[in-house]
Structures are given as C-alpha cells and as structure tokens.
Amino acid sequence: MPALSWINLLAVLGVLLLLTKPLGGYIERVFGGQRTLLSPLLEPVERVVYRLCRVSSAEMSWSGYALGALAVGAASVSALYVILRVQQWLPLNPQHFTNLAPDVAFNTAISFATTTNWQVYSGENALSYLSQMAGIVPQMFVASAVGLALGIAFIRALARSESGTLGNFWVDLIRGMLYLMLPLSVIGTLLYASQGVPQNFHAYADVLNAEGFKQAITGGPMASETIIELLGGNGGGFVGANAASPNENPTALCNFLELLTMLLIPAALTNTFGRMVKDVRQGWLLFAAMAVLLVGGAVVGQIAESHGNPAIAALGVHGPNWEGKEARFGPDSAGLSVAVATATGNGAANATYDSLMPLADLVALANMQTSEVIFGGVGSGLYGMLIYAILTVFIAGLMVGRTPEYLGKKIARREVQFAMLAVLAFALAVLVPAAIASVSRDGRAVLGNGGPHGFSEIVYAFTSTAANNGSAMAGLGSNLFYNLMTAGAMFVGRFAVAIATMALAGSLAAQSKSVRLSRGTFRTDTVMFGALLLGVVVIVGALTFLPADLLGPIVEQAINARH
C-alpha cells in the first residue's frame, strides 16, 4: 500500500475526528430545542414553516413517528414521479430531454425518496435542470432529514424512561433540514464552486477535443447538488460518472472534501448520541468501532487495487489496476473512495466499481452487507449500529450469565425480536430478489458478464439498493424486471427496517424504570465490549451473506490468483 494512500486515509480520519465533537454538540442543541448560533436567523423562518404546514408540537408515539416517515416517503415518490414523467413540457430544459419511461421514473422516484439514488440513467443525458433542481435535489434534503429524524428518535428512546413518545417527527424533520442540511449545503456549495464545480444554467457547450471529435461539456447547477448528494448520504450524481467526472470532482482538494463530507454527519451523530444519553464514552466507542471497520476495508481495497490484475501481469504489464480509474486520482485513491462510499450509504465514487479487483468489490459488498453501520447513512447508520449493540449485549449476557442491559434498559425477548426483524428484513431484501434474478430469464438478460463476476453484479445490485447505497457494478443493465425488483428492495431496506427500528425504540422508551449499574451489569463502555460489537457485526454479516459472496468475488479472486 503506497505511502500516499496512508496519508490520504489518515488525513481524512484526522480532520473527521476534529469535527465530530463540535458538530455533534451542535446537532444535540438543534434537536434539544436549545438556542444555537443560527437561531436568531432561522427561528422566525421555522415558526413561519410551522404555521404554513400546521405543524403541532405534540410528541408522537413510535407508530405515529413511523407513519410520518412513511407519509413523507409516499409524498416524495409521487411528486418526483410526476416531475420526471412531464419534464419535456416544463421550463429549464435547454437540452430538450424527453420524459422518462414509467418504470424508470418509478424506480428513480423510489430511489431518491429512500436516499438510495440508484440511477439507471446518466443525469446529463436524461434530466432537465428543473428535474434536477425541483425534483431530485429536494428529495435529497427531505430523505436525508427523514433518516436523521429516525436516528434522533432512537437516541431519545435510550435516553428516556417511562415515556410513550419519541418526539415530534415533523418538528425533527424541519429542524434537520433548516438548521443542519441547509447551512452546511450553502457552505459546501461555495467550497465546491471555488474548486471549479459548475453552478450555472447554461446549455451544454459543444467543443472539438484534441483529437478533433465533437464533445459536449456539461454545465448546470452542479455544485449545489453535489454537496447535498454527499452530505445527506444520497450519492446520486448530476452526471453518470459521478465523482470521477472532472466537473463534479475537479481537484485533489475537492476529492478530499468529498470524502470528508460523506463521513461528516454520520460520525458527528455518534457524539450526539453520547451527549444525549449522558455518557460521551458510549458515543466514542461507537465511533471507534466504525472507524476500525472503515480502515480495515480501505486498507484491503487499496492493497488490492495497487497490486493490479494478475492476468494483465502475466502478459508482462506490471503495476496497479488502472482500468476504470480517473487518471488524476489513480488506483490508490480508488480503494479509499470505494470504502468510504460504501461504508456511508452514499454510493458516490471516483472509480468504476465494475472494474475493481475482486477483493475491492468484496470490500464494497461487505461494507453494505453489515446493514451499512460503518458510519452508514445519515441517522440510519447510527440506529443500525445501536441495533447491533443491543444484539451484542444480549448475546454477551447469555454467554457470561449477566443481565442483558444497555444504557439502563433491559434487553429482553421483545427487544431482541424487533432488532432481529430489522436485520432479517435487510437480508431478505437482498437475498430473495438476487436468487430470483440469477435463475430467471429477465434477470440474466442484461448481464454484461458471465461466471462469478456476473453473479457478483446481481448480488451487488440488490445489496446496494436494499442498503440504500446506490452504487452499482455497471456491467449489469436495466430492464423492467430490475427496475421493479430494485425498487422493492429499496423500499424494504428503508421503510421495513425503519418500522422495526421505531417499534424497538417504542419498547425501550416505555420501560418503567432504568436499571442501575451493578456488579452483575455487563459494561458497554469498555474496549472488550467494542471488540465484541465488532465481532457481532462481522459474524452476522458473514453468516448471512458469505455463501453468496463465495460464489461471486471470492471465487473470482481465486481464479485470478491462479495466474
């Protein structure tokens, strides 16, 4: 692994560590209803929004909270579907793009309403500026704020006792967008634009390149979309090449900022969690567990790409794997980018996933197959890791004969059932449709490759959509079968998991009395618990998905090794 790769990795983690505590404290104040630096400016706006939307401040039960998230999802899907189906008759369409087909529009609407941003099209060749700004970008704000609200509600459940409520979903949703997503997006837009990311409404420029061929140079409101796609755990790019595009990612500093942006809010939420439950060590333990898994995946991915393809080396061409890499960043940066993008629920990357070495593809799959709890999506990564923490406490308690407790809450059969429902819902959303696709004619009809790599493409598609990640091995094409099946995986991966999580939150919040710390309590703020938590995350993921991964990237790696 080259020295530059280590420098990139350590620099990203170092800056992230510096920003986690201040941003985590700010998020706690926002959702605790306390005054912040932006309160004088935003409180009047907040009050107007509440009046216009007729938002009541009354707190909600877990079911009311979950219904609010479902209602927002349904409204988002409907609104975006309509825009995509009529875009050719709407303004701000200088390229005169036609309407999206019904199945593509439906898949896209589900995709952006769940922060998946699975794109079966190239944005620069299919979507008008209005579809991007009035359709896609608002969903990025709303969907990420929904995940954030669910995460905050779950923290409240652990912090409260004898409570039948988790907060007010509508208040949390609005405050998340107004106080967090919007200010950070303004700052990010200015930073990205300063690096050369376009922010305009110009028609594409047709130029002759150095080889004498005509080429279209994309423009558009790109910087303002790029920041929220990364900040909110969305990942859908303005252009098909995503962060490998010189327009979306023009400089080395911009590339660094994009990696940092993907991790920023999920990391800060670990500190918010520690503050809200009055034990900051709990938050730092989760941060450490996530960081260990991220570093492990990044190191393996970067080593795999730096060693190159054995089949190419057998022809006398030695060196790293340059296929599918952006020449400005190279293979060393690709391994880190893929690890960060698939660990954060983002999916944006500066390399082509289908061209990765099998071990790097395995890293991407494994990151998502942990239910994306390695920082993960905004809000969803935190509550996913907390579900694993609850399972760890239960398993450890059974092993050593101690009472299963987490932050003073008893972890009994009811809590474990809800936690397992969330884990199993994700697994079913991946494995069932992948099995159907691998044996059906429609599922195999658009495979770009045969053998283990083709199987990897199928498994990756449903892993990515169920995990609400959105990255893709582009060798797999799109048709009606995949557009409908991946839409179902996205919905289950987002809302079925969220409902089970909110049911678990309701059960925890309603417990009548916190359990006091005693000699019989298994402590959850120690290195031992952190190691057990890592073990449970890895083992549950391996037991669930290793058979499928064996038929895909692991077999492909074994074939390559024979060269």
C-alpha positions as CSV (number, residue, x, y, z in Angstrom):
1,M,0.0,0.0,0.0
2,P,1.7,3.2,-1.2
3,A,2.6,6.0,1.4
4,L,0.2,8.4,-0.4
5,S,-2.7,6.1,0.4
6,W,-1.9,6.1,4.1
7,I,-1.6,9.9,4.1
8,N,-5.0,10.2,2.4
9,L,-6.6,7.8,4.8
10,L,-5.1,9.3,8.0
11,A,-5.8,12.9,6.8
12,V,-9.5,12.1,6.3
13,L,-9.8,10.4,9.7
14,G,-7.8,13.1,11.4
15,V,-10.0,16.0,10.2
16,L,-13.1,13.9,10.8
17,L,-12.1,13.4,14.4
18,L,-11.6,17.1,14.9
19,L,-15.0,18.0,13.5
20,T,-17.0,15.2,15.2
21,K,-17.3,16.8,18.7
22,P,-18.3,20.3,17.7
23,L,-20.8,19.2,15.1
24,G,-22.1,16.5,17.4
25,G,-22.7,19.1,20.1
26,Y,-24.4,21.4,17.6
27,I,-26.8,18.6,16.5
28,E,-27.7,17.9,20.1
29,R,-28.6,21.5,20.7
30,V,-30.7,21.7,17.5
31,F,-32.8,18.6,18.4
32,G,-32.9,19.5,22.1
33,G,-34.7,22.8,21.2
34,Q,-31.8,24.9,22.5
35,R,-30.5,28.1,21.0
36,T,-27.7,27.9,18.5
37,L,-25.6,30.4,16.6
38,L,-28.2,30.3,13.8
39,S,-31.3,30.7,16.0
40,P,-31.7,34.5,15.5
41,L,-31.7,34.0,11.8
42,L,-33.7,30.7,11.5
43,E,-36.2,30.8,14.4
44,P,-38.5,33.2,12.5
45,V,-38.3,31.1,9.4
46,E,-39.0,28.0,11.5
47,R,-42.2,29.5,13.0
48,V,-43.5,30.5,9.6
49,V,-43.0,27.0,8.3
50,Y,-44.8,25.5,11.3
51,R,-47.8,27.8,10.7
52,L,-47.9,27.2,7.0
53,C,-47.7,23.4,7.4
54,R,-49.9,23.4,10.5
55,V,-47.4,21.5,12.5
56,S,-48.3,20.7,16.1
57,S,-45.5,20.4,18.6
58,A,-47.2,17.5,20.4
59,E,-45.0,14.5,20.8
60,M,-45.7,11.2,19.0
61,S,-45.7,7.5,19.8
62,W,-43.3,5.2,17.9
63,S,-46.2,4.3,15.5
64,G,-47.0,7.9,14.8
65,Y,-43.4,8.7,14.2
66,A,-43.1,5.8,11.7
67,L,-46.3,6.8,9.9
68,G,-44.9,10.3,9.5
69,A,-41.8,8.8,7.8
70,L,-44.0,6.7,5.5
71,A,-46.2,9.6,4.6
72,V,-43.2,11.7,3.6
73,G,-41.9,8.8,1.6
74,A,-45.2,8.4,-0.3
75,A,-45.5,12.1,-1.0
76,S,-41.8,12.2,-2.2
77,V,-42.3,9.3,-4.6
78,S,-45.5,10.8,-6.0
79,A,-44.1,14.3,-6.5
80,L,-40.8,13.2,-8.1
81,Y,-42.6,10.6,-10.4
82,V,-44.9,13.3,-11.8
83,I,-42.0,15.7,-12.5
84,L,-39.9,13.0,-14.3
85,R,-42.9,12.0,-16.4
86,V,-43.7,15.5,-17.7
87,Q,-40.2,17.2,-17.8
88,Q,-40.2,17.7,-21.5
89,W,-43.1,20.2,-21.2
90,L,-41.6,22.1,-18.3
91,P,-39.1,25.0,-18.4
92,L,-35.3,24.9,-17.7
93,N,-34.7,22.1,-20.3
94,P,-32.2,23.6,-22.7
95,Q,-31.1,20.1,-23.9
96,H,-34.8,19.3,-24.7
97,F,-34.8,16.0,-22.9
98,T,-37.9,13.8,-23.2
99,N,-39.9,12.3,-20.3
100,L,-38.6,9.3,-18.5
101,A,-40.3,5.9,-19.2
102,P,-42.8,4.9,-16.5
103,D,-40.7,2.1,-14.9
104,V,-37.6,4.3,-15.0
105,A,-39.4,7.2,-13.4
106,F,-40.9,4.9,-10.7
107,N,-37.6,3.4,-9.9
108,T,-35.9,6.8,-9.7
109,A,-38.7,8.2,-7.5
110,I,-38.4,5.3,-5.0
111,S,-34.6,5.7,-5.2
112,F,-34.4,9.3,-4.2
113,A,-37.1,9.1,-1.6
114,T,-35.0,6.4,0.2
115,T,-31.6,8.2,-0.1
116,T,-30.6,5.3,-2.4
117,N,-30.1,7.3,-5.5
118,W,-29.9,4.2,-7.7
119,Q,-29.7,5.7,-11.2
120,V,-30.5,3.6,-14.3
121,Y,-29.7,6.6,-16.5
122,S,-27.0,9.2,-16.8
123,G,-28.3,12.5,-15.4
124,E,-26.5,14.7,-18.0
125,N,-28.3,12.8,-20.8
126,A,-31.8,12.3,-19.3
127,L,-32.7,15.0,-16.8
128,S,-33.5,18.7,-17.3
129,Y,-32.2,21.4,-15.0
130,L,-35.7,21.7,-13.5
131,S,-35.9,17.9,-12.8
132,Q,-32.6,18.1,-11.1
133,M,-33.3,21.2,-9.0
134,A,-37.1,20.9,-8.3
135,G,-37.3,17.1,-8.4
136,I,-34.0,15.4,-7.4
137,V,-32.4,17.9,-5.0
138,P,-35.4,18.5,-2.7
139,Q,-35.7,14.7,-2.3
140,M,-32.1,14.6,-1.2
141,F,-32.8,17.1,1.5
142,V,-36.1,15.5,2.6
143,A,-35.0,11.9,2.5
144,S,-31.8,12.5,4.5
145,A,-33.7,14.6,7.0
146,V,-36.1,11.7,7.5
147,G,-33.2,9.3,8.3
148,L,-31.8,11.9,10.7
149,A,-35.1,12.3,12.5
150,L,-35.4,8.5,12.9
151,G,-31.9,8.3,14.3
152,I,-32.6,11.1,16.8
153,A,-35.9,9.4,17.9
154,F,-34.0,6.2,18.6
155,I,-31.5,8.0,20.7
156,R,-34.3,9.6,22.7
157,A,-35.7,6.2,23.3
158,L,-32.5,5.1,25.0
159,A,-32.3,8.4,26.9
160,R,-35.8,8.3,28.3
161,S,-37.8,6.1,30.7
162,E,-41.5,5.6,31.3
163,S,-42.2,7.5,28.1
164,G,-44.7,6.7,25.4
165,T,-43.4,9.2,22.9
166,L,-40.2,9.7,20.9
167,G,-40.6,13.4,19.9
168,N,-42.4,15.1,17.1
169,F,-41.5,13.8,13.6
170,W,-42.5,16.9,11.8
171,V,-40.5,19.2,14.1
172,D,-37.4,17.0,13.8
173,L,-37.8,16.8,10.0
174,I,-38.0,20.6,9.6
175,R,-35.2,21.4,12.1
176,G,-32.9,18.8,10.5
177,M,-33.3,20.5,7.1
178,L,-33.3,24.1,8.3
179,Y,-30.6,24.1,11.0
180,L,-28.3,21.4,9.6
181,M,-28.7,20.3,6.0
182,L,-29.3,23.8,4.6
183,P,-26.4,25.8,6.3
184,L,-23.9,23.0,5.6
185,S,-25.1,22.8,2.0
186,V,-24.6,26.5,1.5
187,I,-21.0,26.3,2.8
188,G,-20.3,23.2,0.8
189,T,-21.7,24.8,-2.4
190,L,-19.4,27.7,-2.1
191,L,-16.4,25.4,-1.4
192,Y,-17.1,23.2,-4.3
193,A,-17.8,26.1,-6.7
194,S,-14.4,27.6,-5.6
195,Q,-12.7,24.4,-6.8
196,G,-14.4,24.7,-10.2
197,V,-17.5,22.6,-9.9
198,P,-20.1,24.3,-12.2
199,Q,-23.0,26.2,-10.8
200,N,-24.9,27.8,-13.7
201,F,-27.9,27.3,-16.1
202,H,-26.0,27.4,-19.3
203,A,-26.7,24.9,-22.1
204,Y,-24.0,22.3,-22.6
205,A,-21.0,23.6,-24.6
206,D,-20.1,21.7,-27.8
207,V,-16.4,21.8,-28.5
208,L,-13.8,20.0,-30.5
209,N,-11.4,18.0,-28.4
210,A,-7.7,17.5,-29.0
211,E,-8.4,14.5,-31.3
212,G,-10.8,16.5,-33.5
213,F,-14.0,14.9,-32.2
214,K,-17.1,16.9,-31.1
215,Q,-17.7,16.7,-27.3
216,A,-20.4,18.1,-25.1
217,I,-19.1,19.8,-21.9
218,T,-21.7,19.6,-19.2
219,G,-22.8,22.6,-17.1
220,G,-25.7,23.2,-14.8
221,P,-26.4,23.7,-11.1
222,M,-23.9,21.0,-10.2
223,A,-22.2,22.3,-7.1
224,S,-25.4,22.8,-5.1
225,E,-26.5,19.2,-6.0
226,T,-23.1,17.6,-5.3
227,I,-22.9,18.9,-1.7
228,I,-26.3,17.5,-0.6
229,E,-25.7,14.2,-2.5
230,L,-22.6,13.7,-0.3
231,L,-23.7,15.4,2.9
232,G,-27.1,13.6,3.1
233,G,-25.9,10.1,2.3
234,N,-27.5,10.2,-1.1
235,G,-24.8,9.7,-3.7
236,G,-26.7,10.3,-7.0
237,G,-24.5,12.4,-9.3
238,F,-25.5,15.2,-11.6
239,V,-23.6,13.2,-14.3
240,G,-23.3,9.5,-14.8
241,A,-19.6,9.4,-14.0
242,N,-20.3,10.8,-10.6
243,A,-17.2,11.8,-8.6
244,A,-15.0,10.5,-11.4
245,S,-16.2,13.4,-13.5
246,P,-13.8,16.4,-13.8
247,N,-16.8,18.7,-13.4
248,E,-18.1,17.1,-10.2
249,N,-14.7,16.5,-8.8
250,P,-12.1,18.8,-10.4
251,T,-9.2,18.9,-7.9
252,A,-7.4,16.9,-5.3
253,L,-8.7,19.2,-2.6
254,C,-12.2,18.7,-3.9
255,N,-11.7,15.0,-3.8
256,F,-10.6,15.2,-0.1
257,L,-13.6,17.4,0.8
258,E,-16.0,15.0,-0.8
259,L,-14.6,12.0,1.2
260,L,-14.9,14.1,4.3
261,T,-18.4,15.3,3.5
262,M,-19.7,11.7,3.2
263,L,-18.5,10.9,6.7
264,L,-19.3,14.1,8.4
265,I,-22.8,13.8,9.8
266,P,-22.8,10.1,10.5
267,A,-19.6,10.5,12.5
268,A,-21.0,13.5,14.4
269,L,-24.1,11.6,15.3
270,T,-22.0,9.2,17.5
271,N,-21.1,12.2,19.6
272,T,-24.7,13.5,19.6
273,F,-25.7,10.1,20.9
274,G,-23.2,10.1,23.7
275,R,-24.3,13.6,24.8
276,M,-28.0,12.8,24.7
277,V,-27.6,9.6,26.8
278,K,-25.3,11.5,29.2
279,D,-22.3,9.2,28.6
280,V,-20.0,10.5,25.9
281,R,-17.8,7.4,26.2
282,Q,-20.6,5.4,24.6
283,G,-20.5,7.6,21.6
284,W,-16.8,7.5,21.2
285,L,-16.9,3.7,21.5
286,L,-19.3,3.6,18.5
287,F,-17.1,6.0,16.6
288,A,-14.1,3.8,17.3
289,A,-15.9,0.6,16.1
290,M,-17.0,2.3,12.9
291,A,-13.5,3.7,12.3
292,V,-11.9,0.3,12.7
293,L,-14.2,-1.3,10.2
294,L,-13.7,1.6,7.7
295,V,-9.9,1.5,8.0
296,G,-9.9,-2.3,7.5
297,G,-11.9,-2.1,4.4
298,A,-9.9,0.8,3.0
299,V,-6.6,-0.9,3.5
300,V,-7.8,-4.1,1.8
301,G,-9.3,-2.2,-1.1
302,Q,-6.3,-0.1,-1.7
303,I,-3.9,-3.0,-1.5
304,A,-6.0,-5.0,-4.0
305,E,-6.0,-2.1,-6.5
306,S,-2.3,-1.3,-6.0
307,H,-1.3,-4.9,-6.8
308,G,-3.1,-4.9,-10.1
309,N,-4.6,-7.6,-12.2
310,P,-2.6,-10.9,-12.3
311,A,-4.0,-11.7,-15.8
312,I,-2.5,-8.4,-17.1
313,A,0.8,-9.0,-15.2
314,A,1.0,-12.4,-16.9
315,L,1.2,-10.5,-20.2
316,G,4.3,-8.6,-19.0
317,V,2.4,-5.4,-18.0
318,H,3.0,-4.8,-14.3
319,G,1.7,-2.2,-11.9
320,P,-1.6,-1.2,-10.2
321,N,-5.1,-1.7,-11.7
322,W,-5.7,1.4,-13.8
323,E,-8.8,0.1,-15.5
324,G,-11.8,2.2,-14.7
325,K,-9.8,4.8,-12.8
326,E,-9.8,8.6,-13.1
327,A,-6.3,9.4,-14.2
328,R,-6.0,12.4,-11.9
329,F,-6.5,10.3,-8.8
330,G,-5.4,6.8,-9.8
331,P,-5.8,3.4,-8.2
332,D,-4.5,4.4,-4.8
333,S,-7.4,6.9,-4.3
334,A,-10.0,4.5,-5.7
335,G,-9.7,2.0,-2.8
336,L,-10.3,4.7,-0.2
337,S,-13.1,6.3,-2.2
338,V,-14.9,3.0,-2.6
339,A,-14.5,2.1,1.1
340,V,-15.9,5.5,2.2
341,A,-18.7,5.5,-0.3
342,T,-20.0,2.0,0.6
343,A,-19.4,2.5,4.3
344,T,-21.5,5.6,4.5
345,G,-24.6,4.7,2.5
346,N,-23.5,7.2,-0.2
347,G,-22.5,5.3,-3.3
348,A,-20.5,8.1,-4.8
349,A,-17.0,7.2,-6.0
350,N,-14.2,8.3,-8.2
351,A,-13.8,5.0,-9.9
352,T,-15.9,2.4,-11.8
353,Y,-17.0,-0.4,-9.5
354,D,-17.3,-3.0,-12.3
355,S,-13.5,-2.5,-13.0
356,L,-12.4,-3.1,-9.4
357,M,-10.3,-6.1,-8.4
358,P,-12.4,-8.9,-6.8
359,L,-11.2,-8.1,-3.3
360,A,-12.1,-4.5,-3.6
361,D,-15.5,-5.5,-4.8
362,L,-15.7,-7.8,-1.8
363,V,-14.9,-4.8,0.5
364,A,-17.7,-2.8,-1.1
365,L,-20.2,-5.7,-0.7
366,A,-19.1,-6.4,2.9
367,N,-19.4,-2.7,3.9
368,M,-23.0,-2.7,2.7
369,Q,-23.8,-6.2,4.0
370,T,-23.2,-5.1,7.6
371,S,-26.6,-3.3,7.1
372,E,-24.3,-0.3,6.4
373,V,-23.5,0.5,10.0
374,I,-19.9,1.6,9.3
375,F,-20.9,5.2,9.8
376,G,-23.7,4.4,7.3
377,G,-26.4,6.7,6.1
378,V,-27.5,9.9,7.9
379,G,-29.3,8.6,11.0
380,S,-29.8,5.1,9.7
381,G,-26.1,4.2,10.2
382,L,-26.3,5.2,13.9
383,Y,-29.6,3.3,14.6
384,G,-28.3,0.3,12.7
385,M,-25.1,0.2,14.8
386,L,-27.2,0.7,18.0
387,I,-29.3,-2.4,17.0
388,Y,-26.1,-4.4,16.7
389,A,-25.1,-3.0,20.1
390,I,-28.3,-4.3,21.6
391,L,-27.8,-7.7,20.0
392,T,-24.2,-7.8,21.3
393,V,-25.4,-7.1,24.9
394,F,-28.0,-9.9,24.6
395,I,-25.5,-12.4,23.2
396,A,-22.8,-11.4,25.7
397,G,-25.3,-11.6,28.6
398,L,-26.2,-15.2,27.6
399,M,-22.6,-16.2,27.3
400,V,-21.4,-14.9,30.7
401,G,-24.6,-15.2,32.7
402,R,-25.1,-11.5,33.2
403,T,-28.3,-9.5,32.8
404,P,-28.6,-8.1,29.2
405,E,-28.8,-4.4,29.7
406,Y,-27.9,-1.4,27.5
407,L,-27.8,2.1,29.0
408,G,-30.0,1.0,31.8
409,K,-32.6,-0.7,29.6
410,K,-33.4,-4.3,29.9
411,I,-32.9,-6.2,26.7
412,A,-35.5,-9.0,26.8
413,R,-37.2,-11.1,24.2
414,R,-39.4,-8.3,22.8
415,E,-36.4,-6.0,22.2
416,V,-34.4,-8.8,20.5
417,Q,-37.3,-9.7,18.3
418,F,-37.6,-6.2,17.0
419,A,-33.8,-5.9,16.5
420,M,-33.8,-9.2,14.6
421,L,-36.7,-8.1,12.4
422,A,-34.7,-5.1,11.3
423,V,-31.6,-7.3,10.5
424,L,-33.7,-10.0,8.7
425,A,-35.7,-7.5,6.7
426,F,-32.5,-6.2,5.1
427,A,-31.2,-9.7,4.5
428,L,-34.4,-10.8,2.8
429,A,-34.4,-7.7,0.6
430,V,-31.0,-8.7,-0.7
431,L,-31.0,-12.5,-1.0
432,V,-34.5,-13.3,-2.2
433,P,-34.6,-11.0,-5.3
434,A,-30.9,-11.9,-6.1
435,A,-31.8,-15.5,-6.1
436,I,-34.8,-14.9,-8.4
437,A,-32.7,-12.7,-10.7
438,S,-29.9,-15.3,-11.0
439,V,-32.2,-18.0,-12.3
440,S,-34.8,-16.0,-14.3
441,R,-34.5,-15.2,-18.0
442,D,-35.2,-11.5,-17.4
443,G,-32.6,-11.4,-14.6
444,R,-29.9,-12.8,-16.8
445,A,-31.0,-10.9,-20.0
446,V,-29.0,-7.7,-19.2
447,L,-25.9,-9.3,-17.6
448,G,-22.7,-7.8,-19.1
449,N,-20.6,-10.7,-17.8
450,G,-20.9,-14.4,-17.1
451,G,-19.4,-16.6,-14.4
452,P,-18.7,-15.3,-10.9
453,H,-18.3,-11.7,-12.0
454,G,-21.8,-11.7,-13.5
455,F,-23.2,-13.2,-10.3
456,S,-21.4,-10.5,-8.3
457,E,-23.2,-7.9,-10.4
458,I,-26.6,-9.3,-9.5
459,V,-25.8,-9.6,-5.8
460,Y,-24.2,-6.2,-5.8
461,A,-27.3,-4.6,-7.3
462,F,-29.7,-5.9,-4.6
463,T,-27.2,-5.3,-1.8
464,S,-26.7,-1.7,-2.9
465,T,-30.4,-1.0,-3.3
466,A,-31.5,-2.7,-0.1
467,A,-28.7,-0.9,1.8
468,N,-29.9,2.4,0.2
469,N,-26.4,2.9,-1.1
470,G,-27.0,3.3,-4.8
471,S,-23.5,2.3,-6.2
472,A,-23.5,-0.2,-9.0
473,M,-21.4,-2.5,-11.0
474,A,-22.2,-1.0,-14.3
475,G,-21.9,-4.3,-16.2
476,L,-25.5,-5.0,-15.2
477,G,-28.0,-3.3,-17.5
478,S,-31.5,-2.2,-16.7
479,N,-34.9,-3.5,-17.8
480,L,-38.4,-3.7,-16.4
481,F,-37.6,-6.7,-14.2
482,Y,-34.7,-4.9,-12.4
483,N,-36.4,-1.5,-12.3
484,L,-39.3,-3.1,-10.3
485,M,-37.3,-5.5,-8.2
486,T,-34.7,-3.0,-7.1
487,A,-37.5,-0.5,-6.3
488,G,-38.9,-3.2,-4.0
489,A,-35.5,-3.8,-2.4
490,M,-35.1,0.0,-1.8
491,F,-38.5,0.3,-0.1
492,V,-38.0,-2.7,2.2
493,G,-34.4,-1.7,3.0
494,R,-35.6,1.7,4.1
495,F,-39.1,1.5,5.5
496,A,-39.4,-2.1,6.7
497,V,-36.1,-1.6,8.7
498,A,-37.3,1.8,9.9
499,I,-40.6,0.5,11.2
500,A,-38.9,-2.4,13.1
501,T,-36.4,0.1,14.5
502,M,-39.1,2.5,15.7
503,A,-41.0,-0.4,17.3
504,L,-37.8,-1.3,19.2
505,A,-37.5,2.4,20.1
506,G,-41.0,2.5,21.5
507,S,-40.4,-0.6,23.6
508,L,-37.2,0.8,25.0
509,A,-38.7,4.3,25.8
510,A,-41.7,2.7,27.6
511,Q,-39.7,0.7,30.1
512,S,-40.9,1.8,33.5
513,K,-37.6,2.0,35.3
514,S,-33.9,2.3,34.4
515,V,-31.7,-0.5,35.6
516,R,-29.0,0.7,37.9
517,L,-25.4,-0.2,37.2
518,S,-24.3,-3.1,39.4
519,R,-21.5,-5.7,39.6
520,G,-23.8,-8.0,37.5
521,T,-24.1,-5.5,34.7
522,F,-22.1,-6.1,31.5
523,R,-20.5,-2.7,30.9
524,T,-20.9,-1.2,27.4
525,D,-18.2,1.5,27.5
526,T,-15.1,-0.7,27.5
527,V,-12.7,-2.0,24.9
528,M,-14.0,-5.5,25.5
529,F,-17.5,-4.5,24.5
530,G,-16.2,-2.7,21.5
531,A,-14.3,-5.8,20.4
532,L,-17.5,-7.9,20.9
533,L,-19.5,-5.4,19.0
534,L,-17.1,-5.6,16.0
535,G,-17.3,-9.4,16.2
536,V,-21.1,-9.5,16.1
537,V,-21.3,-7.1,13.2
538,V,-18.8,-9.2,11.2
539,I,-20.1,-12.6,12.2
540,V,-23.8,-11.7,11.5
541,G,-22.9,-10.3,8.1
542,A,-20.7,-13.3,7.3
543,L,-23.3,-15.9,8.3
544,T,-25.9,-14.1,6.2
545,F,-24.0,-13.2,3.1
546,L,-20.8,-15.3,2.9
547,P,-22.3,-18.1,0.8
548,A,-23.4,-15.6,-1.9
549,D,-20.0,-13.8,-1.7
550,L,-18.2,-17.1,-2.1
551,L,-19.9,-17.6,-5.5
552,G,-19.0,-14.1,-6.6
553,P,-15.9,-12.1,-5.7
554,I,-14.2,-14.8,-3.6
555,V,-14.3,-17.3,-6.5
556,E,-13.2,-14.6,-8.9
557,Q,-10.3,-13.8,-6.7
558,A,-9.3,-17.4,-6.5
559,I,-9.4,-17.7,-10.3
560,N,-7.2,-14.6,-10.6
561,A,-4.8,-15.9,-8.1
562,R,-4.1,-18.9,-10.4
563,H,-2.5,-16.6,-12.8
